Amino acid sequence: MIFKMKEKTYRVPQNVWFMIKLAWTSGEKKVLVLGLLSALLAVALNLARLYISPAVLAVLEKQASLTELLKTIGGFVLVTLLLSAAAAYVDVNTLHGRVTVRQEIMNLLNRKAATTSYPNVDDEKFRKLLTKASECVSSNNQATEAVWGTLVTLLTDGIGFLIYLRLLTAVPPILIVVILATAAVGYLSRRRVNGYRYLHREEEAEYERQMDYLFDQAKDPGAAKDIRIFGMKSWLEELYAKVMAAYMAFQGKAQNASLRAEFADLVLIFLRNGVVYAYLIYMVLQQNLGVAEFLLLFSAAGGFSKWVSGLLEGFGTLYKQSLDLSTVRECLEYPEPFRFEGGVPIPAGAAEIRLEKVSFCYPGASENTLKNLNLTLHPGEKLAVVGLNGAGKTTLVKLISGLLDPTEGRILLDGKDIQEFNRSEYYTLFSAVFQDFSLLAGTVAANVAQNEEKINLPLVKNCLEKAGLREKIEALPDAYETCLNRQVYEEALLLSSGETQRLMLARALYKDAPFIILDEPTAALDPIAESELYQKYHELTKNKSSIYISHRLASTRFCDRIVMIGDGGICEEGTHEELIRRGGKYAKLYEVQSKYYKEGDEENG
């Protein structure tokens, strides 16, 4: 089934509402309440600072007593201290909530990555989107947390704008226009500079990635051998110098644009202050304005300009942050081609899987990997799938196990299309060991049991015994509590490739599913060990349906049926003996492999 992803468009108000709902549902309602309180406190603090000097001057003009002067100064100082302390307290208490909301988004992204349909994981577009979305929650500076500060700033600037506009009703409207115009032009100038860096952020990131790559190559132990043997030191240094030169040229352009914007901003501030200052002085000279009123209005004009600039810059910042929030939402809402809710019940007992005219084409591929394939896996049957590399063997088992849906045709479980089932429930039918197996960061027991809780230790031991790894594990100091994966645990056990494959086989046995898939699980084993292990599995999987994939044809002789994949379909089918008697592609490939292994044994002997 092919699904087309609809382009998602998210507007700024929608993204803001998304964050508000997330804060509400995650139990961090205080982020909203404290944000409003923070804005009110910030405005109140600005007003206190605005009025303190005019109030003191007014007292001095009245030639009031020293006591009244000290009371005025002390009152304003006390109010300012209380407001500052309250603002600091609110900011500290808000921080935890903001971090919590960002962490909730991290959890949602992790859940999406872990539970999304396999085609999404296999889709480069989704992987890039997930990487970008993860970057948006990687630190406190990212939009998923910083947006709260932007919203508070916008609310503060909005309230301040309205209050200061009311204060400036005493000045002619033309001065208000001048203040608004200079603030707007200054903002546009700064926006152009910031916009340059923002629009070219991918270019800047590319330079940084190139430099990081070259630096990593220089210190990589694997690359170090080639660098020294082939004398690539000068080449590497020259390449790094070229990238650095291009990066510095980019930074120079951005810096020059920034200097021009700062100069323009200074000119605009001088113009604004000059006009307002001239008018207010004129009013004082005409005795229409007192000194205290002059100071109040002049300070209010400057503050008003800052509120205007703050609003414009805040909306610009919010827009940029909204783009990152859109990335997060696009990832979280990425369409799922599989059904994960509802669905018809999974049949109990033995089941038959049938592929009807199945074709599959990977996204971006020019032709189908599998074409019009028909295949039936009977209950309890041992089926071997063989073929040359790239023939589509792994694709076939991914289709059967429900990791992929066919682009054409149907896959039926006891006569019902598997798309009718809840895909998570369908997965419970399968236990598998794929070529690219995963070693979890945890104990040996957890890796076999596939979780850290409800571990059936006797069953773990039994499965490791059957996989031929129990003796190795029990000889370790911590035995089944031995940690694996050194990316997390520094003292973790390092297993060989063959031992790791045996561990994955034990994991497959532990699940005890009615269908078992083994996709080249013994590639790290020698032919004899592989044959022995497959024979053991032949015994262990009685009354189960099994699919074996192996490039070593001799290892699949015990199977009830062998299908050979070639040219996108089944080119030969039968038992090992039947296929040998036919003398077709299977027989020729078997002969070549037998000769190769025989010659290899003779050389080793």
VENTA-V865871 format. One record per residue. N is the residue number from 1. PHI is phi in whole degrees, -180 to 180 (none if undefined). PSI is psi as a letter, one per 20 degrees, with the letter a starting at -180 (NA if undefined). BURIAL is I if it has 16 or more other ideal C-beta (glycine too) atoms within 10 Angstrom, else O. Layout:
# VENTA-V865871
n | phi | psi | burial
N | PHI | PSI | BURIAL
N | PHI | PSI | BURIAL
This chain:
# VENTA-V865871
n | phi | psi | burial
1 | none | p | O
2 | -100 | p | O
3 | -119 | q | O
4 | -103 | p | O
5 | -83 | p | O
6 | -76 | p | O
7 | -68 | p | O
8 | -92 | p | O
9 | -124 | p | O
10 | -124 | p | I
11 | -89 | r | O
12 | -56 | g | O
13 | -60 | h | O
14 | -65 | g | O
15 | -70 | h | I
16 | -64 | g | I
17 | -64 | h | O
18 | -59 | g | I
19 | -68 | h | I
20 | -63 | g | I
21 | -62 | h | O
22 | -65 | g | I
23 | -63 | h | I
24 | -68 | g | O
25 | -75 | h | O
26 | -86 | j | I
27 | 82 | j | O
28 | -111 | l | I
29 | -62 | h | O
30 | -64 | h | I
31 | -58 | h | I
32 | -74 | g | I
33 | -66 | g | O
34 | -68 | h | I
35 | -63 | g | I
36 | -62 | g | O
37 | -63 | h | I
38 | -62 | g | I
39 | -65 | g | I
40 | -64 | g | I
41 | -65 | h | I
42 | -63 | g | I
43 | -66 | g | I
44 | -61 | h | I
45 | -65 | g | I
46 | -64 | g | I
47 | -65 | g | I
48 | -62 | g | I
49 | -69 | h | O
50 | -66 | g | I
51 | -89 | i | I
52 | -64 | g | I
53 | -69 | g | O
54 | -59 | h | I
55 | -65 | g | I
56 | -64 | g | I
57 | -63 | h | I
58 | -62 | g | I
59 | -64 | g | I
60 | -65 | h | O
61 | -63 | h | O
62 | -78 | i | O
63 | 57 | l | O
64 | -71 | r | O
65 | -70 | r | O
66 | -63 | h | O
67 | -62 | g | O
68 | -65 | h | O
69 | -64 | g | O
70 | -66 | h | O
71 | -63 | g | O
72 | -64 | g | I
73 | -63 | g | O
74 | -62 | g | O
75 | -61 | g | O
76 | -66 | h | I
77 | -62 | g | O
78 | -63 | g | O
79 | -61 | g | I
80 | -62 | g | O
81 | -65 | g | O
82 | -65 | g | O
83 | -65 | h | I
84 | -65 | g | O
85 | -65 | g | O
86 | -64 | g | I
87 | -63 | g | I
88 | -64 | g | O
89 | -62 | g | O
90 | -64 | g | I
91 | -62 | g | O
92 | -63 | g | O
93 | -73 | h | O
94 | -76 | h | I
95 | -57 | g | O
96 | -61 | g | O
97 | -64 | g | I
98 | -63 | g | I
99 | -64 | g | O
100 | -61 | g | I
101 | -64 | g | I
102 | -64 | g | I
103 | -66 | h | O
104 | -64 | h | I
105 | -65 | h | I
106 | -59 | g | I
107 | -62 | g | O
108 | -64 | g | I
109 | -67 | g | I
110 | -63 | g | O
111 | -65 | g | O
112 | -62 | g | I
113 | -64 | h | I
114 | -80 | h | O
115 | -114 | i | O
116 | -64 | q | I
117 | -58 | q | I
118 | -57 | h | I
119 | -57 | h | I
120 | -67 | g | I
121 | -62 | h | O
122 | -84 | i | O
123 | -97 | o | I
124 | -61 | h | O
125 | -61 | g | O
126 | -67 | g | I
127 | -62 | g | O
128 | -65 | g | O
129 | -63 | g | I
130 | -64 | g | I
131 | -63 | g | O
132 | -63 | g | O
133 | -64 | h | I
134 | -65 | h | I
135 | -64 | h | O
136 | -73 | i | I
137 | -123 | j | I
138 | -78 | h | O
139 | -155 | r | O
140 | -66 | h | O
141 | -81 | i | O
142 | -74 | r | I
143 | -58 | h | I
144 | -63 | i | I
145 | -117 | g | I
146 | -65 | h | I
147 | -60 | h | I
148 | -65 | g | I
149 | -62 | h | I
150 | -64 | g | I
151 | -65 | g | I
152 | -64 | g | I
153 | -62 | g | I
154 | -63 | g | I
155 | -65 | g | I
156 | -61 | g | I
157 | -64 | h | I
158 | -66 | g | I
159 | -65 | g | I
160 | -61 | g | I
161 | -57 | g | I
162 | -67 | g | O
163 | -67 | g | I
164 | -70 | h | I
165 | -63 | h | I
166 | -67 | h | O
167 | -66 | h | I
168 | -89 | j | I
169 | -66 | i | O
170 | -79 | i | O
171 | -103 | q | I
172 | -61 | q | O
173 | -57 | h | O
174 | -61 | h | O
175 | -68 | h | I
176 | -61 | g | I
177 | -63 | g | O
178 | -60 | g | I
179 | -62 | g | I
180 | -63 | g | O
181 | -66 | g | O
182 | -64 | h | I
183 | -65 | g | I
184 | -66 | g | O
185 | -64 | g | I
186 | -61 | g | I
187 | -64 | g | I
188 | -62 | h | O
189 | -65 | g | I
190 | -67 | h | I
191 | -63 | h | O
192 | -62 | g | O
193 | -66 | g | I
194 | -63 | h | I
195 | -65 | h | O
196 | -60 | g | I
197 | -66 | h | I
198 | -70 | g | O
199 | -67 | h | O
200 | -106 | k | O
201 | -64 | h | O
202 | -67 | h | O
203 | -63 | g | O
204 | -63 | g | O
205 | -63 | h | O
206 | -65 | g | O
207 | -58 | g | I
208 | -65 | g | O
209 | -63 | g | O
210 | -63 | g | I
211 | -66 | g | I
212 | -62 | g | O
213 | -62 | g | O
214 | -64 | h | I
215 | -66 | g | O
216 | -63 | h | O
217 | -63 | h | I
218 | -64 | h | O
219 | -102 | i | O
220 | -72 | p | O
221 | -60 | h | O
222 | -68 | g | O
223 | -72 | h | O
224 | -58 | h | O
225 | -65 | g | O
226 | -65 | h | O
227 | -59 | h | O
228 | -84 | g | O
229 | -67 | g | O
230 | -97 | j | O
231 | 61 | l | O
232 | -92 | j | O
233 | -59 | g | O
234 | -64 | g | O
235 | -61 | g | O
236 | -66 | g | O
237 | -65 | g | O
238 | -64 | g | O
239 | -65 | g | O
240 | -64 | h | I
241 | -64 | h | O
242 | -65 | g | O
243 | -64 | g | I
244 | -63 | g | O
245 | -63 | g | O
246 | -64 | h | O
247 | -65 | g | I
248 | -67 | h | O
249 | -63 | g | O
250 | -62 | g | I
251 | -63 | h | O
252 | -64 | g | O
253 | -62 | g | O
254 | -64 | h | O
255 | -68 | g | O
256 | -61 | g | O
257 | -64 | h | I
258 | -66 | g | O
259 | -64 | g | O
260 | -64 | h | O
261 | -67 | g | I
262 | -65 | g | O
263 | -63 | g | O
264 | -61 | h | I
265 | -65 | g | I
266 | -63 | g | O
267 | -61 | g | O
268 | -66 | g | I
269 | -63 | g | O
270 | -60 | g | O
271 | -63 | g | O
272 | -61 | g | I
273 | -63 | h | I
274 | -64 | g | O
275 | -64 | g | I
276 | -64 | g | I
277 | -62 | g | O
278 | -63 | g | O
279 | -64 | g | I
280 | -66 | h | I
281 | -63 | g | O
282 | -59 | g | O
283 | -65 | h | I
284 | -67 | g | O
285 | -63 | h | O
286 | -81 | j | O
287 | 60 | k | O
288 | -96 | i | O
289 | -148 | p | I
290 | -82 | r | O
291 | -63 | g | O
292 | -64 | g | I
293 | -65 | h | I
294 | -58 | g | I
295 | -64 | g | I
296 | -63 | g | I
297 | -69 | h | I
298 | -65 | g | I
299 | -66 | h | I
300 | -65 | h | I
301 | -63 | g | I
302 | -65 | g | I
303 | -65 | h | I
304 | -60 | g | I
305 | -61 | h | I
306 | -67 | h | I
307 | -62 | g | I
308 | -63 | g | I
309 | -61 | g | I
310 | -62 | g | I
311 | -63 | g | I
312 | -64 | g | I
313 | -67 | h | I
314 | -63 | g | I
315 | -65 | h | O
316 | -64 | g | I
317 | -64 | g | I
318 | -62 | h | I
319 | -62 | g | O
320 | -63 | g | I
321 | -65 | h | I
322 | -65 | h | I
323 | -62 | g | O
324 | -68 | h | I
325 | -64 | h | I
326 | -64 | h | I
327 | -60 | g | I
328 | -61 | g | I
329 | -67 | h | I
330 | -61 | h | I
331 | -69 | g | I
332 | -63 | h | O
333 | -102 | j | O
334 | -58 | p | I
335 | -63 | q | O
336 | -104 | o | I
337 | -73 | i | I
338 | -100 | q | I
339 | -85 | p | I
340 | -118 | j | O
341 | -134 | q | O
342 | 70 | b | O
343 | 94 | r | I
344 | -78 | q | O
345 | -64 | q | O
346 | -72 | p | I
347 | -65 | q | O
348 | -88 | q | O
349 | 79 | a | O
350 | -61 | q | O
351 | -136 | q | I
352 | -111 | p | O
353 | -112 | p | I
354 | -130 | p | I
355 | -102 | p | I
356 | -116 | o | I
357 | 49 | l | O
358 | -85 | p | I
359 | -126 | q | I
360 | -145 | p | I
361 | -130 | p | I
362 | -70 | q | O
363 | -55 | p | O
364 | 88 | i | O
365 | -77 | q | O
366 | -85 | i | O
367 | -147 | r | O
368 | -70 | q | I
369 | -76 | g | I
370 | -122 | q | I
371 | -132 | o | I
372 | 49 | l | O
373 | -91 | p | I
374 | -119 | p | O
375 | -159 | p | I
376 | -124 | p | O
377 | -106 | o | I
378 | -80 | q | O
379 | -57 | p | O
380 | 77 | j | O
381 | -80 | q | I
382 | -100 | o | I
383 | -112 | p | I
384 | -106 | p | I
385 | -117 | o | I
386 | -126 | r | I
387 | 157 | r | I
388 | -71 | r | O
389 | -59 | p | O
390 | 84 | j | O
391 | -74 | h | I
392 | 112 | j | I
393 | -64 | g | I
394 | -67 | h | I
395 | -59 | g | I
396 | -61 | g | I
397 | -71 | h | I
398 | -67 | h | I
399 | -68 | g | I
400 | -62 | g | I
401 | -81 | i | I
402 | 84 | j | I
403 | -74 | h | I
404 | -130 | q | I
405 | -107 | q | I
406 | -65 | q | I
407 | -75 | h | I
408 | -143 | q | I
409 | 87 | a | I
410 | -136 | q | I
411 | -119 | p | I
412 | -115 | p | I
413 | -113 | o | I
414 | 50 | l | O
415 | 86 | i | O
416 | -107 | p | I
417 | -59 | p | O
418 | -64 | i | I
419 | -69 | i | I
420 | -82 | i | O
421 | -92 | q | I
422 | -65 | p | I
423 | -63 | h | I
424 | -63 | h | O
425 | -70 | h | O
426 | -62 | h | I
427 | -63 | h | I
428 | -65 | i | O
429 | -78 | i | I
430 | -120 | q | I
431 | -126 | p | I
432 | -146 | q | I
433 | -128 | o | I
434 | -97 | r | I
435 | -59 | g | O
436 | -94 | m | O
437 | -75 | r | I
438 | -118 | p | O
439 | -102 | o | O
440 | -78 | q | O
441 | -78 | n | O
442 | -180 | a | I
443 | -78 | r | I
444 | -59 | g | I
445 | -61 | g | I
446 | -66 | h | I
447 | -66 | h | I
448 | -76 | g | I
449 | -82 | i | I
450 | 68 | j | O
451 | -165 | r | O
452 | -93 | i | O
453 | -117 | q | O
454 | 52 | l | O
455 | -86 | p | I
456 | -87 | n | O
457 | -62 | g | O
458 | -58 | h | O
459 | -69 | h | I
460 | -59 | g | I
461 | -62 | g | I
462 | -63 | g | O
463 | -69 | h | I
464 | -66 | h | I
465 | -63 | g | O
466 | -67 | h | I
467 | -83 | i | I
468 | 78 | k | I
469 | -125 | i | I
470 | -63 | g | I
471 | -59 | g | O
472 | -61 | g | I
473 | -70 | g | I
474 | -70 | i | O
475 | -79 | i | O
476 | -79 | q | O
477 | -55 | g | O
478 | -97 | j | O
479 | 48 | d | O
480 | -75 | i | I
481 | -93 | j | O
482 | -65 | p | I
483 | -83 | q | I
484 | -121 | q | I
485 | 81 | o | O
486 | -77 | i | O
487 | -66 | h | O
488 | -113 | g | O
489 | -110 | o | O
490 | -63 | h | O
491 | -97 | j | O
492 | -65 | q | I
493 | -72 | p | I
494 | -99 | o | O
495 | -93 | q | I
496 | -71 | r | O
497 | -60 | g | O
498 | -64 | g | I
499 | -67 | h | I
500 | -64 | g | I
501 | -64 | h | I
502 | -65 | h | I
503 | -63 | g | I
504 | -65 | h | I
505 | -66 | h | I
506 | -63 | h | I
507 | -61 | g | I
508 | -63 | h | I
509 | -68 | h | I
510 | -60 | h | I
511 | -67 | h | O
512 | 57 | l | O
513 | -86 | q | I
514 | -70 | h | I
515 | -118 | p | I
516 | -121 | p | I
517 | -118 | p | I
518 | -122 | o | I
519 | -102 | n | I
520 | 50 | l | I
521 | -78 | i | I
522 | -120 | k | I
523 | -61 | h | O
524 | -86 | i | O
525 | -97 | q | I
526 | -74 | r | O
527 | -56 | h | I
528 | -67 | g | O
529 | -62 | h | O
530 | -64 | g | I
531 | -62 | g | I
532 | -63 | g | O
533 | -67 | g | I
534 | -64 | h | I
535 | -64 | h | O
536 | -64 | g | O
537 | -68 | h | I
538 | -59 | h | I
539 | -77 | h | O
540 | -77 | h | I
541 | -105 | k | I
542 | -62 | q | O
543 | 69 | j | O
544 | -121 | q | I
545 | -89 | p | I
546 | -131 | q | I
547 | -124 | p | I
548 | -114 | p | I
549 | -119 | p | I
550 | -152 | q | I
551 | -84 | i | O
552 | -96 | o | I
553 | -64 | h | I
554 | -64 | h | I
555 | -75 | i | I
556 | -107 | j | I
557 | -64 | h | I
558 | -76 | i | O
559 | -70 | q | I
560 | -67 | h | O
561 | -151 | q | I
562 | -124 | p | I
563 | -116 | p | I
564 | -106 | p | I
565 | -93 | p | I
566 | -165 | q | O
567 | 57 | k | O
568 | 83 | j | I
569 | -148 | a | I
570 | -88 | o | I
571 | -94 | h | O
572 | -147 | q | I
573 | -154 | p | O
574 | 155 | a | I
575 | -78 | r | O
576 | -59 | g | I
577 | -64 | g | O
578 | -63 | g | O
579 | -69 | h | I
580 | -65 | g | I
581 | -64 | h | O
582 | -69 | h | O
583 | 69 | k | O
584 | -89 | b | O
585 | -61 | g | I
586 | -61 | g | I
587 | -62 | g | I
588 | -66 | g | O
589 | -66 | h | I
590 | -63 | g | I
591 | -63 | g | O
592 | -62 | g | O
593 | -65 | g | O
594 | -60 | g | O
595 | -64 | g | O
596 | -64 | g | O
597 | -68 | h | O
598 | -65 | g | O
599 | -64 | h | O
600 | -65 | g | O
601 | -65 | h | O
602 | -65 | g | O
603 | -66 | g | O
604 | -68 | h | O
605 | -73 | NA | O
